[in-house]
Amino acid sequence: MDEKIDTAIQYYSKKGQDILNIVNSKTNLSADEIIHYGEEMAVIEYKLTALEVAKGN
């Protein structure tokens, strides 16, 4: 089970890094884009936190 959790953590960490790279590469984001990427990052952060808690148990 720990291997599956580690794999999921790696996946969501990469996904979060990909979003950060997109945001950092753009010079002029609209308010809608900022909200969209912020919401995506919040979901990823929530999932990563849940996975870390599950890994601890």
N, C-alpha and C positions, 0 to 999 in steps of 0.2 A: 504494500500500500504506500509506503514511503517513497518508493520509486515513482509512482504515478503522481504523487503530490509534488515531488521535485521537478518532474517533467512539466507539470502545470505551472509551477512557479517560474520556471525558465521561459515558458511560452508567454505568460502574461508580462514578465519583465521585459522580454524582447518587444512585445506589442506596445508596451508603455514607452520604451526607448524609441520605437519607430514614430510614435505620435510626437514625442518631444523633438525628434529630428525634423519632422514636417513643420512644426510650429517655429522652430529656430531658424529654418531655412527661408521662411517667408518674411518679407519686409513690411508688408502692409496687410494685416489680418482685419477682416470686418468683425463687428461685434458678434454677429451670428456665428462666425467661424471660431472665435474665442470661446463662446458658450458651448458650441458643439464639441470642440477638443477638450474643454474643461470637464464636460459631462462624461466623455469617454475615459478620461484619466481618473475621474472619481470612481467609475465602475471598476476599472482595472485595479485601482488602489484598494477598493473594498474586497475584491476577489483575492488579491495578494494577502491582505490581512487575514481573511478567512482561511486561506491555505496555510499560512504560518501558524495560526492557532491550531488547525487540524494536525499539523506536523508535530506540534508540541505535545499533543495529547496522544 
